[in-house]
């Protein structure tokens, strides 16, 4: 948004082209509810509300037919472009599809993993994520489910204790790997029965919000 703010958007389409969901700013990781609908075949309007129930801001978005990042491929619903408009300001918006996942009838994002409390689960996941980025080794080591597998180069290593994990900290969390991890967001993550992940699977969490696997950084391929 506005070229300098990273946001995430999650939408569910209901009957009659109605839409509901939420969006969040990466720096806050707090869901902001949205309601809206299709206004044309490729156009949607999404509204956020203040505490009094009045519209505070509106997304006017279009499913782009093409995008440079997708190498001239014709697109369906992979990219949304448009504006976010409030009473006082207007910002350009560009969103790219990360994933489409199954949600329960109650719209539980981590239903496939058996998690019913989204906020509590993500709170646990965030402890490891931010501890790693801040270099807080002890906190990070406590957020792991041991034994845990880690891929280092072409080697697969299983750590059975925090002591083993901490011994290899500098080999694991190189500046390049930390930069890769920082691009992931431990909020509205992709999830299946195996766990929830950030990015393209660099870090996986189990149903308790404990880290179950750490993998090499996978470059984006559009």
C-alpha positions in Angstrom: 0.0 0.0 0.0 1.3 3.4 -1.0 4.5 1.8 -2.1 6.0 1.5 1.4 3.5 -0.3 3.6 3.2 -4.1 3.5 -0.4 -5.4 4.0 -2.1 -8.7 3.8 -5.6 -9.4 2.8 -7.7 -12.5 3.4 -11.1 -12.9 1.7 -14.0 -15.4 1.7 -16.6 -15.3 -1.0 -20.2 -16.1 0.1 -23.5 -16.4 -1.8 -24.5 -13.7 -4.3 -20.9 -12.5 -4.7 -20.7 -11.1 -1.2 -17.2 -10.9 0.3 -16.0 -10.8 3.9 -12.6 -11.1 5.5 -9.9 -8.8 6.9 -6.6 -7.1 6.2 -3.6 -6.3 8.3 -0.5 -4.2 8.3 2.7 -6.2 8.6 4.0 -3.8 11.3 1.0 -4.4 13.5 -0.3 -8.0 12.6 -3.8 -7.0 13.7 -6.8 -8.0 11.7 -9.1 -5.2 10.4 -12.5 -6.7 9.4 -13.8 -6.0 5.9 -17.2 -6.5 4.1 -17.9 -6.0 0.5 -19.0 -7.4 -2.8 -18.2 -7.7 -6.5 -19.3 -4.6 -8.4 -18.4 -6.0 -11.8 -16.9 -9.2 -13.1 -13.3 -8.3 -12.1 -14.0 -5.4 -9.7 -14.6 -5.5 -5.9 -15.4 -3.0 -3.2 -14.4 -3.7 0.4 -15.3 -1.5 3.4 -13.8 -1.2 6.9 -15.8 0.3 9.7 -15.2 2.3 12.8 -16.5 1.5 16.3 -19.8 3.3 15.6 -20.5 1.2 12.5 -19.7 3.9 10.0 -17.5 3.3 7.0 -14.0 4.4 7.8 -12.3 3.5 4.5 -12.9 1.6 1.3 -10.8 -0.5 -1.0 -11.7 -0.2 -4.7 -9.9 -3.1 -6.3 -9.6 -4.7 -9.7 -8.4 -8.2 -10.6 -5.7 -7.4 -13.1 -5.6 -9.1 -16.5 -1.8 -9.0 -16.5 1.2 -8.0 -14.3 4.9 -7.7 -15.1 5.8 -10.0 -12.2 3.9 -12.9 -13.9 5.9 -12.6 -17.2 3.0 -11.6 -19.5 0.8 -14.5 -18.4 -2.9 -13.8 -18.6 -4.3 -13.7 -15.0 -7.5 -14.8 -13.3 -7.5 -13.7 -9.7 -3.7 -13.6 -8.9 -3.3 -9.8 -8.7 -5.5 -7.0 -7.2 -4.8 -3.4 -8.0 -6.6 -0.2 -7.0 -6.9 2.2 -4.1 -7.6 2.4 -0.4 -9.7 5.6 0.2 -10.6 7.3 3.5 -12.2 10.7 4.2 -8.7 12.3 4.4 -6.4 10.3 2.1 -6.1 7.9 -0.8 -3.3 5.3 -1.3 -2.5 3.0 -4.3 -2.7 -0.7 -3.5 -1.1 -3.7 -5.2 -1.7 -7.3 -3.9 -0.5 -10.6 -5.2 -2.1 -14.0 -4.4 -0.1 -16.0 -1.8 -2.3 -19.0 -1.4 -5.9 -20.3 -1.3 -6.7 -22.6 1.6 -9.6 -24.6 3.1 -11.4 -22.9 5.9 -14.1 -24.5 8.2 -17.7 -23.5 8.2 -16.8 -21.2 11.1 -14.1 -19.7 8.9 -11.3 -21.0 11.1 -8.1 -20.4 9.1 -6.1 -23.2 10.8 -8.9 -25.8 10.8 -6.9 -28.3 8.8 -4.3 -28.2 11.6 -6.8 -28.6 14.4 -6.4 -25.1 15.7 -9.5 -23.2 16.9 -7.9 -20.1 18.5 -6.2 -18.3 15.7 -4.9 -15.4 17.9 -3.4 -17.7 20.5 -1.8 -19.9 17.9 -0.2 -16.9 16.0 0.9 -15.4 19.3 3.0 -18.5 19.9 4.4 -18.5 16.4 5.4 -14.9 16.6 7.5 -15.5 19.7 10.0 -17.6 17.6 9.8 -15.4 14.6 10.6 -12.2 16.4 13.2 -13.9 18.7 15.1 -15.0 15.6 15.0 -11.6 14.0 16.2 -10.0 17.2 18.9 -12.6 17.9 17.2 -13.7 21.1 18.6 -17.2 21.1 17.2 -18.5 24.4 13.6 -17.4 23.7 13.8 -19.0 20.2 15.2 -22.3 21.6 12.2 -22.5 23.9 9.7 -22.3 21.1 10.8 -25.4 19.3 9.3 -28.9 19.4 12.2 -31.3 19.9 13.3 -33.4 18.1 13.2 -31.1 15.2 14.6 -31.5 11.7 16.6 -28.8 10.0 18.1 -28.7 6.5 21.6 -27.1 6.4 22.9 -27.1 2.9 22.6 -30.6 1.6 22.5 -32.1 5.1 19.4 -33.0 7.1 20.1 -32.6 10.9 17.8 -33.5 13.8 18.2 -31.5 16.9 17.1 -33.2 20.1 17.6 -30.4 22.6 17.9 -26.6 22.9 21.7 -27.0 23.5 22.1 -28.7 20.1 20.0 -26.0 18.4 22.0 -23.1 20.0 25.3 -24.7 19.1 24.4 -24.3 15.4 22.7 -20.9 15.7 25.3 -18.9 13.6 25.3 -21.6 10.8 21.5 -21.5 10.6 20.7 -17.8 10.9 23.1 -16.1 8.5 22.4 -12.6 7.4 21.0 -13.9 4.1 18.7 -16.3 5.8 17.4 -13.7 8.3 16.7 -11.4 5.4 14.7 -14.2 3.8 12.8 -15.0 7.0 11.9 -11.3 7.5 9.9 -11.3 4.3 7.6 -14.0 5.7 4.7 -13.0 7.9 3.5 -15.1 10.9 -0.1 -14.0 10.4 -2.8 -15.6 8.2 -0.3 -18.3 7.3 -0.8 -21.1 4.8 -1.7 -24.2 6.7 -2.6 -27.9 6.1 -2.7 -31.0 8.3 1.1 -30.9 8.6 1.5 -27.4 10.0 1.5 -23.7 9.2 4.4 -22.0 7.4 5.7 -18.6 6.5 7.1 -17.7 3.1 7.7 -20.7 0.9 8.2 -23.1 3.8 11.3 -21.7 5.5 9.7 -22.2 8.9 6.9 -24.6 9.9 4.9 -24.6 13.1 2.9 -27.5 14.6 -0.6 -27.2 16.1 0.8 -25.9 19.4 2.6 -23.0 17.8 6.0 -24.7 18.2 8.5 -24.8 15.4 8.6 -28.3 13.8 11.0 -27.7 10.9 13.4 -25.1 9.5 14.2 -25.2 5.7 16.5 -23.3 3.4 15.2 -20.1 1.8 13.3 -20.8 -1.5 13.6 -18.0 -4.1 10.3 -16.6 -5.4 9.4 -17.9 -8.9 6.6 -16.0 -10.6 
